[in-house]
């Protein structure tokens, strides 16, 4: 039986629940994971769980929203930093994107079919958060084209190509693989610069 934890733990326990849930969703799948599974993994009772989340869908949304908020906080200021050239910003964002995606892999649920488990309002908010990052990347590419640093025929298509490529790394990269993370970051920085003809 799960050990009860005090409700006084508040935000710490909420974070623990979300961390355990994201790991279970990644490992077993959203549909195969129950509220009881999450509660047991977090070391709490199901009744305590309901003090923090009304249902599994709410847990899923909390995981996605927190990751995206943290991701935007880490990336958008870099993309909007006019003290750096567009090329320098793009190079830095490749590193931040890949490292954060690797460090927090279990939370990367928004790009998967799992997002359709969310309510329409939750999906719209998730898409809104994704769009904020997409638009910031697009704006830097457009700026680089205006300054002559980048040469692309279609800024929108170039943006999608860059983001699709970066997002795809999480599907195959493993730290136990033949390439280190730093090597992957180096190669992908080169690939992105080639796409933009930097």
FIGU-490399 format. One line per field, with one value per residue: residue number from 1; z, x, y of N, C-alpha, C, CB in turn; residue in three letters. Coordinates in steps of 0.2 Angstrom, whole numbers, plus 2048, in hexadecimal, padded with zeros to 3 digits. Glycine has a CB too. Layout:
N
pos [NUM,...]
nw [Z,...]
nu [X,...]
nv [Y,...]
caw [Z,...]
cau [X,...]
cav [Y,...]
cw [Z,...]
cu [X,...]
cv [Y,...]
cbw [Z,...]
cbu [X,...]
cbv [Y,...]
code [ALA,...]
***
This chain:
198
pos [1,2,3,4,5,6,7,8,9,10,11,12,13,14,15,16,17,18,19,20,21,22,23,24,25,26,27,28,29,30,31,32,33,34,35,36,37,38,39,40,41,42,43,44,45,46,47,48,49,50,51,52,53,54,55,56,57,58,59,60,61,62,63,64,65,66,67,68,69,70,71,72,73,74,75,76,77,78,79,80,81,82,83,84,85,86,87,88,89,90,91,92,93,94,95,96,97,98,99,100,101,102,103,104,105,106,107,108,109,110,111,112,113,114,115,116,117,118,119,120,121,122,123,124,125,126,127,128,129,130,131,132,133,134,135,136,137,138,139,140,141,142,143,144,145,146,147,148,149,150,151,152,153,154,155,156,157,158,159,160,161,162,163,164,165,166,167,168,169,170,171,172,173,174,175,176,177,178,179,180,181,182,183,184,185,186,187,188,189,190,191,192,193,194,195,196,197,198]
nw [800,7FC,804,80E,80C,813,810,812,80B,7FF,7F1,7EE,7EF,7E5,7DA,7DA,7D8,7CA,7C4,7C6,7BF,7B2,7AF,7B0,7A5,79A,79B,79C,794,792,793,799,7A6,7B6,7C2,7CF,7CC,7CB,7D7,7E0,7DB,7DE,7EC,7F4,7F9,7F0,7F3,7F8,7ED,7E5,7EB,7E5,7D7,7CC,7C3,7B8,7AB,7AF,7B6,7AB,7A3,7AC,7AC,79F,79D,7A7,7A2,795,799,7A0,796,78D,795,795,788,780,785,781,773,771,774,770,771,76C,75C,74F,74A,755,75F,75A,759,767,76B,766,76D,77A,778,775,780,78B,786,787,795,79B,796,79A,79B,78F,788,780,772,76E,769,775,779,775,77F,786,78B,780,783,78A,781,778,77F,781,774,771,77A,773,767,76B,76D,760,758,75D,759,74B,74A,74D,742,737,73A,739,72B,726,72A,723,727,727,71A,713,709,70E,71C,725,722,724,732,737,732,739,747,746,744,750,75A,756,75B,768,766,763,769,775,784,786,77A,76A,768,772,77B,77A,76E,765,766,760,753,74F,750,746,73B,73C,739,72C,726,727,720,726]
nu [804,802,80D,807,808,80B,7FF,805,810,80E,812,81E,81A,811,819,821,817,814,820,822,816,819,824,81E,814,81C,823,819,80E,801,7F3,7F4,7F7,7F2,7E9,7EC,7F8,800,7FF,804,811,816,816,80A,7F9,7EA,7E0,7E7,7ED,7E2,7E1,7E9,7E8,7DA,7D8,7DF,7E2,7E3,7EF,7F8,7F7,7FC,80A,80E,80B,814,820,821,820,82C,835,833,837,844,848,842,847,854,853,84E,858,85F,86D,874,879,86E,873,87B,871,869,872,874,867,865,86D,867,85A,85C,863,85A,84F,854,858,84B,843,838,82E,82A,81D,814,816,812,805,7FE,7FA,7ED,7E5,7E2,7D7,7CD,7D0,7DC,7E4,7E4,7EB,7F7,7FC,7FD,808,812,812,817,824,828,825,82F,83B,839,838,846,84C,847,84C,85A,85A,857,862,86B,872,86D,866,858,84B,83E,838,82F,82E,83B,83C,833,83B,846,841,83A,845,84D,844,842,84E,84C,845,84E,85B,866,86E,877,87B,885,889,88D,884,888,88F,884,87E,887,888,87A,879,881,87A,86E,873,877,86B,865,86E,879]
nv [7FA,80B,817,824,836,845,853,85F,85F,865,86F,868,85A,85A,85C,851,847,84A,848,83A,836,83A,832,825,826,827,81B,811,816,821,81D,811,813,816,820,81B,814,81F,825,81B,81A,827,826,828,828,824,82D,838,83C,841,84D,856,854,852,848,83D,843,850,84F,84C,858,861,85D,85F,86D,872,86E,875,882,884,881,88B,896,893,894,89E,8AB,8AB,8AA,8B6,8BF,8CD,8D0,8C7,8BF,8BA,8AD,8A9,8A8,89E,893,891,88E,882,87A,87C,877,869,864,867,860,853,852,853,849,83F,848,84D,84D,854,854,847,83B,83A,846,848,843,84D,85B,865,873,872,86C,877,881,87A,87A,887,88B,883,88A,897,894,890,89B,8A4,89E,89F,8AD,8B0,8AA,8B1,8BD,8BB,8B8,8C5,8CC,8C6,8BC,8AF,8A5,8A1,89A,899,89E,899,88B,888,88A,880,875,875,874,868,85F,861,85D,850,849,845,839,82F,831,82A,82A,81F,81C,81D,82A,838,844,851,850,84D,859,862,85D,85F,86D,871,86B,873,87F,87E,87B,888,88F,896]
caw [800,7FC,80A,80E,80D,815,80B,813,806,7FA,7EA,7ED,7ED,7DE,7D5,7DB,7D4,7C3,7C2,7C6,7BA,7AB,7AE,7AE,79F,795,79B,79B,790,796,794,79D,7AC,7BA,7C8,7D4,7CB,7CC,7DE,7E2,7D9,7E2,7F3,7F7,7F8,7EA,7F5,7F8,7E6,7E3,7EE,7E0,7D0,7CC,7BF,7B4,7A6,7B2,7B7,7A4,7A1,7B0,7AA,798,79E,7AA,79E,790,79C,7A2,790,78A,799,794,781,77D,786,77C,76C,770,776,76A,772,768,755,74E,74A,75C,762,757,75C,76E,76C,764,774,780,776,775,787,78F,784,78A,79C,79E,791,79B,79B,788,786,77C,76B,76C,769,77C,77A,773,785,78A,789,77A,786,78C,77A,775,783,77F,76D,772,77C,76E,762,76D,76B,759,756,75F,755,745,74A,74C,73B,733,73C,736,724,725,72B,71E,72B,725,713,712,705,711,723,729,721,727,739,738,731,73F,74D,745,745,757,75D,755,75F,76E,764,762,76D,77C,787,785,773,768,768,778,77A,777,766,762,766,75B,74C,74D,74F,73F,736,73C,736,725,723,726,71C,72A]
cau [800,806,80E,804,80C,807,7FD,809,816,80B,815,823,817,80E,81F,822,811,815,826,820,811,81C,828,819,811,821,824,813,809,7FC,7ED,7F5,7F9,7EC,7EA,7EE,7FF,804,7FF,809,818,817,816,805,7F3,7E6,7DC,7EB,7EE,7DD,7E1,7ED,7E5,7D3,7D8,7E6,7E2,7E6,7F7,7FB,7F7,801,810,80F,80B,81A,826,821,821,833,838,832,83B,84B,84A,840,84C,85A,851,84C,85D,862,874,877,877,86A,877,87D,86B,867,876,873,860,866,870,862,854,85E,865,854,84B,857,858,845,840,832,829,829,817,810,817,80F,7FE,7FB,7F7,7E6,7E2,7E0,7D1,7CF,7D3,7E2,7E8,7E6,7F0,7FE,7FE,7FF,80E,816,812,81B,82B,828,825,835,840,837,83A,84D,84E,845,851,860,859,857,869,870,876,869,864,853,846,837,839,82A,830,842,83B,831,840,84B,83E,839,84C,84F,83F,843,853,849,843,854,861,867,875,87B,87C,88C,88A,88C,87F,88C,890,87E,87C,88C,885,874,87B,884,875,86A,876,877,864,864,874,87C]
cav [800,811,81B,82B,83B,84B,858,865,860,86A,86F,862,854,85B,85B,849,844,84C,844,833,835,83B,82C,820,828,826,814,80C,819,825,819,80B,816,818,825,817,813,825,826,816,81C,82D,824,82B,825,827,832,83E,83E,845,854,859,853,84F,843,83B,848,856,84E,84D,85F,865,85B,862,874,874,86D,87A,888,884,881,892,89A,892,895,8A5,8B1,8AA,8AC,8BD,8C3,8D0,8D2,8C1,8BF,8B4,8A7,8A7,8A6,897,88E,890,88B,87B,877,87C,873,862,863,867,85A,84D,852,852,844,83D,84D,84F,849,858,852,841,83A,83B,84D,847,841,853,85E,86A,879,870,86C,87E,884,877,87C,88E,88B,881,88F,89C,892,88F,8A2,8A7,89B,8A2,8B4,8B1,8A8,8B6,8C3,8B9,8B9,8CC,8CF,8C3,8B6,8A9,8A5,89B,89C,89A,89F,895,885,887,889,879,870,876,872,861,85C,861,859,849,846,841,832,82A,832,827,82B,819,81B,81E,831,83C,84A,857,84E,84E,861,865,85B,862,874,871,86A,878,885,87C,87C,88F,891,89B]
cw [800,802,809,80F,80F,810,80C,80E,800,7F3,7E9,7EC,7E6,7D8,7D4,7D7,7CC,7C0,7C1,7C0,7B3,7AA,7AC,7A7,799,795,799,795,795,798,799,7A4,7B0,7BF,7CD,7D3,7CC,7D3,7E2,7E1,7DD,7EA,7F7,7F6,7F2,7ED,7F6,7F1,7E3,7E6,7E9,7D9,7D0,7C8,7BB,7AF,7A9,7B4,7B0,7A2,7A5,7AE,7A3,799,7A2,7A6,799,793,79E,79B,78D,78E,798,78D,77F,77F,782,775,76B,772,770,76B,76E,761,754,74D,751,760,760,759,763,76F,76A,76A,779,77E,777,77C,78B,78D,787,792,79F,799,793,79B,794,785,781,774,769,76C,770,77D,779,779,788,787,783,77D,787,786,777,779,782,778,76D,775,777,769,764,76C,764,756,757,75B,74E,744,749,745,736,734,738,72E,722,726,726,721,728,71D,712,70D,708,719,727,728,724,72F,73B,737,737,745,74C,746,74C,75B,75C,758,765,76D,764,766,774,77E,787,77E,771,768,76F,776,777,770,762,761,761,754,74A,74D,748,73A,736,738,72E,722,722,722,71F,728]
cu [804,807,80B,809,808,805,801,80E,814,80F,81A,820,814,813,821,81D,812,81B,825,81B,815,820,823,816,816,822,81F,80E,804,7F6,7EE,7F7,7F3,7EE,7EE,7F6,803,805,804,810,81B,818,810,7FE,7EF,7E2,7E0,7EC,7E8,7DC,7E5,7EB,7DF,7D3,7DF,7E7,7E5,7ED,7FA,7FC,7FC,808,812,810,812,820,827,822,829,837,838,837,842,84D,848,845,852,859,850,852,861,86A,878,875,872,86D,878,877,869,86B,875,86C,861,868,86A,85C,856,85F,85E,84F,84E,856,851,840,839,82C,827,823,813,810,814,808,7FA,7F8,7EF,7E2,7E0,7DA,7D2,7D2,7DA,7E7,7E9,7EB,7F7,800,800,806,814,817,817,822,82C,829,82C,83B,83F,83A,842,84F,84D,84A,857,860,85A,85E,86E,874,873,867,85F,84E,83F,839,835,82C,837,841,838,836,845,848,83C,840,84E,84A,840,849,851,847,848,85A,861,86E,87A,87D,883,88E,889,887,882,88E,88A,87C,881,889,87F,875,87D,87E,870,86D,877,870,863,86A,877,883]
cv [806,815,822,830,841,850,85E,865,864,869,86A,85C,854,85A,854,845,844,848,83D,831,835,834,826,820,826,81E,80F,80F,81C,820,813,80D,818,81D,821,815,819,826,822,818,823,82C,827,827,828,82D,839,840,843,84C,859,859,850,849,842,841,84E,855,84F,854,862,863,85F,86A,876,874,873,881,889,884,888,896,899,894,89C,8AB,8B1,8AC,8B3,8C2,8C6,8D2,8CC,8C2,8BA,8AD,8A4,8A4,89F,892,88C,88D,884,877,876,877,86B,860,862,861,853,84C,851,84E,842,842,84F,84B,84D,856,84B,840,83B,841,84D,845,847,856,863,870,878,86F,872,881,881,879,883,88F,888,887,895,89B,892,897,8A5,8A5,89E,8A9,8B5,8AF,8AE,8BC,8C1,8BA,8C1,8CF,8CC,8BD,8AF,8AA,89F,89E,89D,899,89A,88D,883,886,882,874,86F,872,86A,85D,85C,85D,852,845,842,83A,82D,82B,82E,828,825,818,81D,825,834,841,850,856,850,856,864,863,85F,86A,875,870,870,87E,884,87D,884,893,897,89C]
cbw [806,7F6,80C,813,806,81B,80C,81A,804,7FC,7E9,7F4,7F3,7DD,7D7,7E2,7D6,7C2,7C7,7CC,7BA,7AB,7B4,7B3,79E,797,7A2,7A1,78C,792,78D,79A,7AC,7BD,7CA,7D5,7C3,7C9,7E1,7E0,7D1,7E1,7F6,7F5,7FF,7E7,7FC,7FC,7E1,7E4,7F5,7E0,7CC,7C9,7BA,7B1,7A3,7B9,7BA,79F,7A1,7B7,7A8,793,7A2,7B0,79A,78D,7A3,7A6,78B,78B,7A1,795,77D,77F,78E,77C,76A,774,77A,769,779,76B,751,747,746,760,761,74F,75B,772,768,75E,776,781,76F,771,78A,78E,77D,788,79F,79F,790,7A2,79F,784,78C,77D,769,772,766,781,776,76D,789,788,78F,777,78C,790,775,775,78B,77F,768,777,783,76A,761,775,76E,755,759,767,754,743,750,751,739,735,743,738,721,72A,732,71B,732,729,70E,719,6FF,70F,726,726,719,726,73B,733,72A,741,74E,73E,741,75A,75C,74D,761,772,75E,75B,76E,77B,78E,788,76E,761,763,77B,781,77B,765,765,76D,75D,74C,753,754,73E,739,743,738,724,728,72E,715,732]
cbu [7FB,804,815,7FE,810,80B,7F6,80B,817,80C,818,827,811,80B,825,823,80A,815,82C,81D,80C,821,82C,814,80F,828,826,80F,806,7F9,7EB,7FB,7FF,7E9,7E4,7EB,7FF,800,7F8,807,819,812,81C,803,7EE,7E2,7D9,7F2,7EE,7D6,7E5,7F4,7EB,7CE,7D2,7E6,7DB,7E2,7F8,7F7,7F0,800,811,809,805,81B,826,81A,81D,835,835,82B,83A,84D,846,839,84D,85D,84B,846,862,85E,876,876,87E,866,87D,880,865,867,87E,872,85B,86B,876,85F,853,864,86A,850,84B,85F,85A,841,845,832,82B,82F,813,812,81E,812,7FC,801,7FA,7E5,7E6,7E6,7CD,7C8,7CF,7E3,7E4,7DF,7EF,7FD,7F8,7FA,80F,813,80B,81A,82D,822,81F,836,83F,830,838,850,84B,83E,852,861,853,852,86B,875,875,863,869,850,845,833,838,823,831,846,835,82B,844,84D,838,836,851,84F,838,845,858,844,83F,856,862,865,874,877,877,88C,887,892,87B,893,893,878,87E,893,884,86F,880,88A,870,868,87E,879,85F,865,872,87B]
cbv [800,816,81C,82B,83D,84F,859,865,858,870,876,862,852,862,85F,847,846,853,845,830,83A,841,82A,81F,82F,829,812,80B,814,82B,816,806,81B,812,828,810,811,82B,825,80F,81E,833,826,832,825,822,831,83C,838,842,854,857,850,854,843,834,849,858,847,849,862,862,853,861,876,870,867,87A,889,87D,87C,894,898,88A,890,8A6,8B1,8A2,8A8,8BF,8BE,8D7,8D2,8BB,8BE,8B6,8A8,8AD,8AB,897,890,897,88F,87A,87B,883,874,861,868,86E,85A,84C,859,859,83F,83A,853,84D,848,85F,853,83C,834,83A,852,843,83D,859,862,86C,87B,86A,867,882,883,86F,87B,892,886,87B,892,89D,88B,88C,8A6,8A6,894,8A1,8B7,8AC,8A1,8B9,8C4,8B2,8B6,8D0,8CE,8C8,8B6,8A7,8A5,899,898,894,8A6,895,883,88D,88F,878,872,87D,875,85F,85F,868,85B,848,84C,845,833,82A,839,81F,82E,813,81F,81C,835,83F,84C,858,847,84B,864,862,853,860,876,86C,863,87A,886,875,87A,892,894,899]
code [UNK,UNK,UNK,UNK,UNK,UNK,UNK,UNK,UNK,UNK,UNK,UNK,UNK,UNK,UNK,UNK,UNK,UNK,UNK,UNK,UNK,UNK,UNK,UNK,UNK,UNK,UNK,UNK,UNK,UNK,UNK,UNK,UNK,UNK,UNK,UNK,UNK,UNK,UNK,UNK,UNK,UNK,UNK,UNK,UNK,UNK,UNK,UNK,UNK,UNK,UNK,UNK,UNK,UNK,UNK,UNK,UNK,UNK,UNK,UNK,UNK,UNK,UNK,UNK,UNK,UNK,UNK,UNK,UNK,UNK,UNK,UNK,UNK,UNK,UNK,UNK,UNK,UNK,UNK,UNK,UNK,UNK,UNK,UNK,UNK,UNK,UNK,UNK,UNK,UNK,UNK,UNK,UNK,UNK,UNK,UNK,UNK,UNK,UNK,UNK,UNK,UNK,UNK,UNK,UNK,UNK,UNK,UNK,UNK,UNK,UNK,UNK,UNK,UNK,UNK,UNK,UNK,UNK,UNK,UNK,UNK,UNK,UNK,UNK,UNK,UNK,UNK,UNK,UNK,UNK,UNK,UNK,UNK,UNK,UNK,UNK,UNK,UNK,UNK,UNK,UNK,UNK,UNK,UNK,UNK,UNK,UNK,UNK,UNK,UNK,UNK,UNK,UNK,UNK,UNK,UNK,UNK,UNK,UNK,UNK,UNK,UNK,UNK,UNK,UNK,UNK,UNK,UNK,UNK,UNK,UNK,UNK,UNK,UNK,UNK,UNK,UNK,UNK,UNK,UNK,UNK,UNK,UNK,UNK,UNK,UNK,UNK,UNK,UNK,UNK,UNK,UNK,UNK,UNK,UNK,UNK,UNK,UNK]
***
